[in-house]
Amino acid sequence: MEYHLIADYHTHTRYSHGKGTIEQNVIAARKKGLKRIAITDHGFRHVGIGMRIEDIDRMRREIDVLRKKYDDIEILFGIEANLTSMEGDIDIPEEYIGAFDLILMGFHKAVVPRSLKDGWKLFFKNAMCSLVPICDAEKLRHDNTMAIIRAMERYPIHTITHPGAKINIDTRLLAKHAVKHNVFLEINSSHGFMTEEYVKVAMEEGAKFVINSDAHTPENVGNMAKGIMIAQKAGVSPARILNSQDFLW
């Protein structure tokens, strides 16, 4: 099965912990023949590497200039927001939700939680139980998944990034709700998630996917070979992949 991917919806720059500029990412995408690229730096509460609120206007102005300079590629201003609570809070202040063309959201460990209670349940407990199996793993898995689902219910989330890579989730339950809320599940080419097994389960629930590079350097923009391999092994139709030229949904 062949995939003709024409967009990369998950790339990072120096505004978080990427190595290149926005323009360098755009140039790299054009060289790969992509028709669309999203700049999606890490959310504001990501310790040490997150965007700053004051970066928003600067990034938007920079992208506006680049849109005029490179009119053969669509440049989207996005963010990879972080889950910060069991109730589905994310690290974008309410007044800035509309500042972005698209919002990706994923679970990351080095994030300031909404509260100490959320820090215990969402971060410390997951870390502890991954090392020492002394907890109710099934309940924790369900609670993790419900936190992500609540975020999809509360915010206009476009894609869940690398689901399953950093936290134990119920893929089937997540996929059901992703379909309900028209949210894409990412096959991440850097982390290798979703795995082939996760993708097969999500497909059974009617999920739609996007294959992204999660590039942190300009040279990796559009490098989606690992994600393509996972999708091929799982038997995903190109018609179910957002950034395929054959996407039909």
Backbone bond lengths (Angstrom), bond angles and torsions (degrees), N, CA, C in turn:
res aa  C-N    CA-C-N  psi(-1)  N-CA   C-N-CA  omega(-1)  CA-C   N-CA-C  phi
1 M - - - 1.448 - - 1.528 109.81 -
2 E 1.328 116.38 130.84 1.465 120.98 -177.34 1.521 110.95 -105.74
3 Y 1.325 114.53 141.68 1.464 121.03 177.30 1.527 108.77 -119.94
4 H 1.311 116.79 128.15 1.457 121.63 176.30 1.534 106.85 -108.82
5 L 1.334 115.37 93.07 1.457 120.27 -174.56 1.529 110.37 -87.52
6 I 1.316 115.48 132.41 1.468 120.62 -173.38 1.530 112.39 -119.19
7 A 1.339 117.06 5.86 1.467 120.09 -178.54 1.521 110.09 -151.28
8 D 1.320 115.08 154.45 1.463 122.36 172.94 1.525 106.32 -129.95
9 Y 1.329 116.20 112.46 1.460 121.37 -172.78 1.531 113.52 -98.12
10 H 1.321 118.45 11.98 1.474 119.64 -176.18 1.524 109.38 -147.92
11 T 1.341 115.91 93.60 1.468 120.85 178.08 1.532 109.28 -138.13
12 H 1.329 115.36 150.48 1.465 121.82 -177.67 1.533 110.95 -117.78
13 T 1.330 114.73 155.34 1.462 121.14 179.52 1.527 109.43 -132.33
14 R 1.315 115.50 -172.06 1.461 121.00 178.33 1.522 113.37 -64.21
15 Y 1.318 116.88 -12.52 1.464 119.12 177.82 1.536 111.48 -69.92
16 S 1.341 117.55 -15.70 1.466 120.08 168.69 1.523 106.30 -125.45
17 H 1.334 118.95 -112.92 1.462 116.56 177.37 1.528 112.51 -121.16
18 G 1.328 115.42 30.64 1.450 119.41 168.30 1.522 110.64 -77.74
19 K 1.306 116.53 170.13 1.468 121.36 -175.10 1.525 113.96 -104.41
20 G 1.328 117.46 -10.99 1.454 119.49 -175.37 1.514 112.62 -120.38
21 T 1.315 115.13 177.85 1.456 121.67 177.73 1.526 109.75 -89.26
22 I 1.326 115.29 169.85 1.465 119.47 175.19 1.522 109.81 -60.02
23 E 1.328 116.47 -45.51 1.466 119.55 -178.60 1.526 111.66 -62.17
24 Q 1.313 117.99 -39.66 1.467 120.22 178.44 1.522 111.30 -62.44
25 N 1.330 117.21 -38.15 1.464 120.11 176.09 1.523 111.09 -64.90
26 V 1.325 116.03 -41.19 1.463 120.39 179.76 1.526 110.73 -64.62
27 I 1.304 116.89 -44.60 1.465 121.02 178.83 1.528 110.57 -60.41
28 A 1.328 116.01 -42.66 1.468 120.35 179.54 1.522 110.60 -63.16
29 A 1.333 117.27 -40.68 1.465 120.99 179.45 1.520 110.96 -64.32
30 R 1.323 117.03 -41.02 1.464 120.79 178.78 1.527 110.69 -63.91
31 K 1.325 117.01 -39.36 1.462 120.68 179.04 1.533 111.49 -64.51
32 K 1.339 116.21 -29.80 1.471 120.41 178.53 1.525 111.51 -83.71
33 G 1.321 116.90 -2.02 1.461 120.45 178.75 1.515 114.10 82.09
34 L 1.337 117.76 16.17 1.458 120.43 179.93 1.530 110.85 -75.14
35 K 1.302 115.70 150.82 1.463 121.94 179.93 1.527 112.18 -103.20
36 R 1.354 116.79 -9.43 1.462 119.89 -178.30 1.522 108.28 -153.59
37 I 1.327 115.50 142.11 1.457 121.02 175.36 1.528 108.62 -140.69
38 A 1.326 115.29 141.52 1.465 120.31 174.91 1.522 109.12 -113.28
39 I 1.306 115.53 134.58 1.462 122.56 174.12 1.531 106.19 -95.83
40 T 1.313 117.18 114.51 1.470 120.62 -169.31 1.529 110.18 -133.74
41 D 1.308 115.86 72.89 1.457 118.94 -179.07 1.528 111.73 -74.38
42 H 1.334 114.63 163.56 1.463 120.87 -172.91 1.522 112.55 -65.78
43 G 1.327 114.77 150.29 1.451 122.61 -177.23 1.516 114.16 -64.72
44 F 1.319 114.85 168.63 1.463 123.20 -166.77 1.526 114.71 -69.17
45 R 1.333 117.79 -23.32 1.466 120.05 -176.91 1.528 112.54 -102.08
46 H 1.318 115.87 14.07 1.464 121.03 176.62 1.531 107.67 -79.57
47 V 1.323 116.23 114.11 1.467 121.65 -169.46 1.529 111.89 -59.58
48 G 1.333 115.44 121.42 1.453 121.64 173.12 1.511 116.38 81.09
49 I 1.342 117.88 -19.00 1.468 119.07 -174.44 1.528 113.67 -130.70
50 G 1.318 118.16 -3.32 1.457 119.63 -176.78 1.518 113.15 -72.46
51 M 1.323 115.21 157.32 1.467 120.49 172.25 1.516 109.84 -59.51
52 R 1.320 115.76 161.96 1.456 121.88 172.61 1.530 108.21 -108.08
53 I 1.297 115.83 148.13 1.467 119.92 179.42 1.524 110.72 -53.83
54 E 1.332 115.72 -39.54 1.471 119.49 -178.01 1.528 112.73 -69.57
55 D 1.334 117.81 -10.52 1.465 120.72 177.26 1.526 112.10 -77.17
56 I 1.331 117.57 -20.63 1.465 120.35 -171.23 1.527 111.90 -58.08
57 D 1.323 117.52 -54.19 1.469 120.37 -178.22 1.518 111.35 -64.10
58 R 1.323 116.49 -38.87 1.468 120.42 -179.85 1.527 110.72 -64.06
59 M 1.318 117.03 -43.41 1.463 120.54 179.92 1.517 111.03 -66.92
60 R 1.326 116.07 -40.74 1.470 119.95 179.41 1.529 110.68 -62.20
61 R 1.317 116.79 -43.96 1.470 119.75 178.40 1.526 110.87 -63.41
62 E 1.318 116.50 -41.53 1.469 120.71 179.55 1.518 110.83 -62.26
63 I 1.315 116.51 -42.54 1.468 120.60 179.64 1.519 111.02 -68.02
64 D 1.316 117.56 -37.68 1.476 120.35 177.81 1.530 111.07 -60.65
65 V 1.330 116.90 -40.31 1.467 121.16 177.99 1.525 110.10 -65.40
66 L 1.334 116.88 -42.78 1.462 121.19 -178.06 1.525 111.73 -68.75
67 R 1.312 117.48 -30.38 1.465 120.46 177.72 1.523 110.75 -63.83
68 K 1.313 116.29 -35.39 1.467 119.97 177.71 1.530 111.12 -76.22
69 K 1.310 116.25 -34.06 1.464 121.20 -177.89 1.530 111.41 -73.75
70 Y 1.337 116.51 -37.56 1.476 121.54 -177.61 1.530 107.99 -121.82
71 D 1.318 115.74 86.66 1.459 119.05 -175.53 1.525 113.12 -87.42
72 D 1.343 116.83 5.92 1.458 120.23 178.88 1.527 112.35 -98.48
73 I 1.328 117.31 5.77 1.452 121.18 178.44 1.526 108.53 -143.40
74 E 1.323 116.85 140.53 1.460 121.30 177.50 1.526 108.78 -88.29
75 I 1.322 116.12 128.60 1.463 121.47 -178.28 1.530 108.35 -112.61
76 L 1.318 116.58 120.33 1.456 122.11 -179.30 1.524 110.33 -105.80
77 F 1.318 115.65 141.57 1.457 121.75 176.78 1.527 108.08 -99.45
78 G 1.329 115.72 109.28 1.450 120.19 -178.27 1.518 112.04 -126.67
79 I 1.311 115.64 -169.22 1.454 122.67 179.07 1.522 108.35 -154.38
80 E 1.323 116.82 145.54 1.463 120.77 170.68 1.531 106.39 -100.97
81 A 1.323 114.74 91.66 1.454 120.94 -177.66 1.523 110.33 -73.09
82 N 1.332 115.03 161.71 1.460 122.09 -179.30 1.524 111.20 -112.44
83 L 1.307 115.16 142.67 1.455 121.56 170.55 1.527 108.11 -72.82
84 T 1.351 117.65 128.95 1.466 119.77 -175.45 1.522 114.01 -122.65
85 S 1.336 118.08 -3.47 1.461 119.05 179.39 1.515 111.38 -153.88
86 M 1.330 115.19 164.64 1.458 121.19 177.01 1.523 111.21 -71.12
87 E 1.329 116.66 -16.77 1.473 120.69 178.91 1.519 112.32 -90.56
88 G 1.321 117.27 6.29 1.457 120.64 175.45 1.504 115.73 89.16
89 D 1.331 117.80 14.30 1.463 119.35 175.33 1.525 110.32 -64.56
90 I 1.325 115.76 147.58 1.455 121.54 173.74 1.528 108.67 -124.01
91 D 1.312 116.64 167.37 1.468 119.49 -171.61 1.524 113.96 -93.42
92 I 1.324 116.08 43.61 1.468 121.08 170.18 1.526 107.04 -118.67
93 P 1.323 117.97 118.00 1.464 118.87 176.45 1.531 110.41 -55.80
94 E 1.313 116.41 142.87 1.460 122.26 -173.68 1.527 112.27 -51.05
95 E 1.325 116.83 -39.35 1.465 119.80 -175.69 1.531 113.14 -71.65
96 Y 1.344 117.18 -9.64 1.466 120.52 -179.60 1.528 113.14 -109.48
97 I 1.323 117.20 3.46 1.465 120.02 -179.86 1.529 111.01 -57.07
98 G 1.315 116.77 -40.04 1.460 120.69 -177.79 1.515 115.09 -81.98
99 A 1.334 117.22 3.66 1.463 120.38 -177.72 1.529 112.49 -78.42
100 F 1.333 116.39 -13.21 1.463 120.13 -171.90 1.524 111.77 -113.07
101 D 1.330 114.74 147.72 1.462 120.37 176.62 1.515 111.32 -73.00
102 L 1.318 116.89 -30.69 1.459 120.86 175.50 1.525 109.53 -154.67
103 I 1.329 115.16 149.10 1.457 121.70 -179.64 1.523 108.78 -118.47
104 L 1.321 115.15 116.68 1.458 120.37 169.02 1.523 106.26 -93.82
105 M 1.326 117.17 153.70 1.455 119.60 178.64 1.520 109.65 -144.17
106 G 1.334 115.08 134.30 1.448 119.15 178.32 1.513 111.57 -146.30
107 F 1.316 115.08 169.80 1.462 120.54 175.77 1.523 108.66 -92.97
108 H 1.343 115.54 126.59 1.456 121.87 173.75 1.525 107.78 -130.39
109 K 1.316 116.32 152.23 1.465 120.49 -173.07 1.519 113.74 -82.65
110 A 1.308 118.51 -41.33 1.464 121.57 -174.27 1.521 110.55 -86.18
111 V 1.324 115.97 66.12 1.458 122.06 -174.50 1.525 109.10 -130.77
112 V 1.320 116.52 140.45 1.464 120.87 176.32 1.531 108.01 -75.82
113 P 1.330 118.41 118.32 1.463 120.79 -178.32 1.522 111.93 -73.57
114 R 1.322 115.24 166.57 1.470 119.60 178.83 1.528 110.81 -66.81
115 S 1.347 117.10 -34.74 1.460 121.70 -178.25 1.521 109.39 -149.33
116 L 1.323 116.09 168.00 1.466 120.31 176.73 1.524 111.03 -62.22
117 K 1.319 115.96 -38.21 1.468 120.55 178.36 1.522 110.84 -61.98
118 D 1.330 116.03 -43.39 1.466 119.80 178.17 1.525 110.60 -66.67
119 G 1.331 116.66 -37.29 1.453 119.93 177.20 1.507 111.83 -60.85
120 W 1.331 115.84 -39.98 1.466 120.53 178.52 1.528 111.20 -65.68
121 K 1.335 115.82 -50.58 1.462 120.16 -174.26 1.523 113.31 -72.73
122 L 1.333 115.74 -42.58 1.458 119.34 -170.64 1.523 112.95 -87.34
123 F 1.320 117.19 -33.83 1.461 119.84 -173.95 1.533 112.74 -110.53
124 F 1.331 117.16 -58.72 1.460 119.35 -175.26 1.527 111.87 -65.41
125 K 1.328 116.94 -45.69 1.457 120.41 -177.79 1.522 111.60 -63.18
126 N 1.331 117.35 -41.51 1.463 120.24 177.28 1.519 111.22 -64.45
127 A 1.334 117.11 -41.46 1.461 120.49 179.07 1.522 110.66 -64.90
128 M 1.322 116.66 -44.23 1.457 121.54 -178.58 1.530 111.65 -64.26
129 C 1.322 116.35 -43.92 1.462 120.49 -175.90 1.526 112.40 -73.83
130 S 1.320 116.60 -20.05 1.465 118.47 176.10 1.531 111.02 -76.72
131 L 1.321 116.08 -20.95 1.466 121.22 -179.66 1.518 112.01 -96.90
132 V 1.336 116.36 -41.42 1.466 121.66 -177.48 1.526 108.39 -128.65
133 P 1.328 117.92 111.61 1.469 121.08 -175.81 1.532 112.32 -73.95
134 I 1.347 115.76 70.72 1.460 119.43 -178.29 1.530 111.29 -113.30
135 C 1.304 116.90 7.50 1.460 119.86 -177.14 1.526 110.38 -115.10
136 D 1.312 115.49 173.66 1.459 122.19 174.78 1.525 107.30 -81.10
137 A 1.323 115.71 94.08 1.465 121.04 -172.93 1.525 112.53 -61.39
138 E 1.331 116.81 -38.18 1.460 119.50 -178.92 1.523 111.94 -67.47
139 K 1.339 116.23 -40.88 1.467 119.24 177.85 1.520 110.70 -65.81
140 L 1.322 116.35 -41.52 1.460 119.89 178.94 1.520 110.55 -62.26
141 R 1.322 115.95 -42.58 1.467 121.36 178.89 1.532 110.35 -60.01
142 H 1.332 116.18 -44.60 1.465 120.80 179.50 1.521 110.95 -64.83
143 D 1.334 116.69 -44.03 1.473 120.63 -179.64 1.530 111.09 -63.44
144 N 1.324 116.95 -41.53 1.467 120.82 176.82 1.521 110.96 -58.26
145 T 1.322 114.91 -46.46 1.463 120.21 -177.56 1.521 111.13 -65.13
146 M 1.322 116.39 -41.50 1.461 119.98 -179.50 1.530 111.32 -65.24
147 A 1.323 117.31 -33.16 1.471 119.84 177.48 1.530 110.30 -62.49
148 I 1.333 116.64 -42.39 1.467 120.76 178.21 1.529 110.36 -67.10
149 I 1.321 116.32 -41.11 1.468 120.75 179.15 1.526 110.72 -62.00
150 R 1.323 117.12 -41.71 1.467 120.26 179.02 1.534 110.77 -62.20
151 A 1.326 116.49 -35.92 1.463 119.65 176.60 1.525 110.67 -63.75
152 M 1.325 117.65 -41.25 1.466 121.13 177.70 1.522 111.22 -64.15
153 E 1.326 116.56 -33.49 1.463 121.05 179.86 1.533 111.45 -72.71
154 R 1.316 116.91 -29.97 1.468 121.19 -171.85 1.524 114.55 -94.81
155 Y 1.336 116.68 -25.40 1.463 119.95 -171.29 1.535 110.88 -130.18
156 P 1.340 117.19 156.91 1.475 120.85 179.01 1.526 111.38 -80.14
157 I 1.310 115.77 67.50 1.463 121.27 -176.70 1.529 110.14 -80.96
158 H 1.301 115.42 131.78 1.463 122.69 -178.21 1.529 110.84 -86.10
159 T 1.347 116.87 -45.05 1.457 122.35 -173.28 1.526 110.53 -144.84
160 I 1.329 116.14 141.00 1.463 121.73 168.66 1.525 106.51 -93.10
161 T 1.333 116.11 119.09 1.466 119.51 -175.79 1.523 111.72 -83.68
162 H 1.319 114.88 145.13 1.469 125.96 179.73 1.529 114.08 27.50
163 P 1.350 118.21 57.89 1.469 119.49 -178.23 1.526 111.60 -62.60
164 G 1.328 115.54 126.85 1.462 120.97 -179.21 1.506 114.72 96.75
165 A 1.340 117.67 -9.72 1.465 119.69 -175.04 1.514 112.36 -74.69
166 K 1.334 118.01 -35.39 1.462 120.65 -172.62 1.520 113.15 -123.69
167 I 1.315 117.22 -1.24 1.465 121.13 -178.22 1.524 108.58 -154.47
168 N 1.317 115.84 142.40 1.463 121.29 -178.32 1.526 109.75 -74.20
169 I 1.326 117.14 124.33 1.463 121.49 -177.75 1.530 110.88 -132.84
170 D 1.318 114.39 162.18 1.461 122.69 172.66 1.528 106.28 -93.89
171 T 1.305 115.61 100.01 1.464 120.66 -174.61 1.520 112.43 -60.94
172 R 1.316 116.82 -40.70 1.465 119.56 -178.35 1.528 111.26 -63.58
173 L 1.324 116.41 -45.35 1.456 119.99 179.35 1.529 111.30 -65.09
174 L 1.328 116.72 -42.54 1.457 120.56 177.90 1.524 110.87 -60.95
175 A 1.329 116.49 -44.77 1.463 120.91 -178.52 1.524 111.72 -62.24
176 K 1.337 117.39 -40.99 1.469 120.94 178.60 1.525 110.72 -56.88
177 H 1.318 116.26 -45.63 1.456 120.20 -177.85 1.533 112.06 -76.32
178 A 1.320 117.03 -30.75 1.465 119.60 175.19 1.524 110.35 -62.27
179 V 1.324 116.46 -41.39 1.468 120.76 176.84 1.524 110.08 -62.48
180 K 1.327 116.40 -44.30 1.468 122.00 -178.96 1.523 111.43 -59.54
181 H 1.334 116.64 -38.66 1.463 120.63 -175.24 1.529 112.75 -101.76
182 N 1.338 116.44 9.64 1.467 121.87 178.13 1.525 111.90 56.85
183 V 1.326 115.96 46.61 1.462 123.20 179.50 1.529 108.87 -109.04
184 F 1.320 115.91 136.93 1.462 120.97 179.37 1.524 110.71 -85.04
185 L 1.324 116.37 147.85 1.453 122.59 173.60 1.521 107.84 -104.33
186 E 1.310 115.68 129.98 1.457 120.48 -173.78 1.525 112.75 -86.57
187 I 1.321 114.83 133.12 1.468 121.93 165.61 1.522 104.61 -97.90
188 N 1.319 115.47 105.83 1.458 121.80 -168.53 1.519 111.12 -92.32
189 S 1.308 116.71 124.60 1.464 121.34 -174.44 1.526 113.49 -81.50
190 S 1.324 117.71 -11.63 1.465 120.18 176.36 1.517 111.12 -90.54
191 H 1.330 116.22 -46.71 1.460 120.58 -178.70 1.529 112.46 -83.99
192 G 1.340 116.65 -21.34 1.461 118.58 -174.01 1.517 111.58 76.61
193 F 1.323 118.90 26.28 1.460 124.12 177.57 1.518 108.04 -126.15
194 M 1.289 118.54 138.94 1.437 126.90 13.02 1.537 109.92 -73.66
195 T 1.325 116.54 150.33 1.456 119.08 175.19 1.524 109.10 -73.70
196 E 1.318 115.15 167.03 1.464 120.29 178.22 1.527 111.08 -55.17
197 E 1.338 116.40 -41.83 1.469 120.96 -178.52 1.524 110.89 -65.70
198 Y 1.334 116.90 -43.16 1.460 121.00 179.32 1.526 110.16 -62.63
199 V 1.322 116.25 -41.75 1.465 120.55 -178.09 1.524 110.51 -63.08
200 K 1.319 116.92 -42.90 1.470 120.56 179.95 1.521 111.52 -60.77
201 V 1.330 116.20 -42.83 1.466 120.39 178.16 1.525 110.40 -63.69
202 A 1.329 117.15 -45.84 1.465 121.48 -179.28 1.526 111.26 -63.32
203 M 1.325 117.04 -36.44 1.467 120.93 178.36 1.519 111.35 -61.06
204 E 1.328 116.26 -37.75 1.465 120.54 179.93 1.521 112.05 -61.90
205 E 1.344 115.98 -24.70 1.460 120.53 -179.91 1.529 112.26 -95.34
206 G 1.342 116.69 3.62 1.461 120.28 176.94 1.516 115.24 86.80
207 A 1.340 117.07 18.21 1.467 120.79 -176.23 1.525 112.31 -65.00
208 K 1.322 114.47 153.21 1.458 122.54 171.60 1.526 107.88 -109.05
209 F 1.318 115.93 148.48 1.454 120.77 -171.92 1.526 111.77 -124.28
210 V 1.325 114.73 163.27 1.455 121.65 169.26 1.527 106.60 -139.67
211 I 1.317 117.28 133.63 1.463 122.05 177.33 1.522 107.46 -98.77
212 N 1.331 116.34 121.40 1.461 120.51 -177.84 1.520 111.42 -125.77
213 S 1.326 115.23 159.93 1.463 120.21 179.57 1.525 112.42 -82.90
214 D 1.343 117.22 -32.63 1.474 121.68 -169.58 1.528 109.03 54.14
215 A 1.324 115.46 41.82 1.468 121.40 -174.95 1.522 111.26 -68.05
216 H 1.327 115.61 135.27 1.459 122.18 174.04 1.528 111.45 -112.60
217 T 1.316 116.12 1.75 1.461 122.68 173.12 1.533 107.16 -137.08
218 P 1.327 118.04 149.79 1.461 119.62 -179.53 1.531 113.26 -56.84
219 E 1.333 117.11 -37.12 1.471 118.68 -177.60 1.520 113.61 -65.80
220 N 1.336 117.14 -17.95 1.458 119.50 178.73 1.526 113.37 -94.67
221 V 1.313 117.62 -4.25 1.469 120.22 174.81 1.531 108.56 -59.36
222 G 1.311 116.52 129.87 1.460 120.52 -179.34 1.513 114.79 79.33
223 N 1.342 116.86 1.40 1.465 120.31 178.28 1.521 108.58 -85.27
224 M 1.322 116.94 92.28 1.464 121.38 -172.31 1.524 112.56 -119.96
225 A 1.321 116.59 24.85 1.459 121.56 -175.83 1.529 112.41 -61.16
226 K 1.332 116.36 -43.34 1.468 119.04 -178.77 1.526 111.23 -65.27
227 G 1.326 116.44 -41.76 1.459 120.05 178.03 1.519 111.96 -65.03
228 I 1.320 116.61 -39.67 1.467 121.07 177.28 1.528 110.28 -61.78
229 M 1.322 116.51 -42.38 1.468 120.73 179.78 1.533 111.16 -61.55
230 I 1.331 116.99 -42.17 1.462 120.72 178.38 1.527 110.27 -62.75
231 A 1.328 116.31 -46.40 1.463 120.71 -179.58 1.520 111.31 -62.51
232 Q 1.318 117.18 -40.73 1.467 120.99 179.31 1.519 111.35 -64.26
233 K 1.335 116.48 -44.82 1.469 120.13 -179.96 1.523 111.66 -64.32
234 A 1.339 115.80 -33.77 1.461 119.88 179.82 1.528 112.19 -80.72
235 G 1.327 116.47 -14.26 1.461 120.45 178.99 1.515 114.33 79.06
236 V 1.327 116.79 33.92 1.475 120.58 179.90 1.525 109.71 -75.63
237 S 1.311 116.22 128.45 1.463 120.06 175.71 1.523 110.06 -68.59
238 P 1.336 118.69 138.53 1.473 120.88 175.15 1.523 112.88 -54.88
239 A 1.314 117.28 -25.65 1.462 121.58 -179.97 1.527 112.35 -68.20
240 R 1.357 117.29 -13.52 1.463 120.92 -179.61 1.529 111.85 -103.91
241 I 1.323 116.86 8.43 1.461 120.56 -177.78 1.527 108.97 -113.01
242 L 1.326 116.11 117.16 1.458 122.43 -172.32 1.516 113.50 -52.75
243 N 1.332 117.30 -45.75 1.463 119.04 -174.60 1.514 113.70 -92.00
244 S 1.327 116.44 17.03 1.460 120.32 170.43 1.521 108.95 -87.16
245 Q 1.319 116.13 143.96 1.470 119.29 176.87 1.525 110.50 -66.30
246 D 1.342 116.62 -12.66 1.455 121.41 -178.95 1.520 112.73 -97.47
247 F 1.328 117.89 5.87 1.465 121.39 -178.26 1.521 110.08 -61.24
248 L 1.345 116.22 129.01 1.453 120.22 -173.21 1.530 113.54 -120.82
249 W 1.317 119.66 -4.11 1.467 120.36 -170.32 1.527 111.56 -81.83
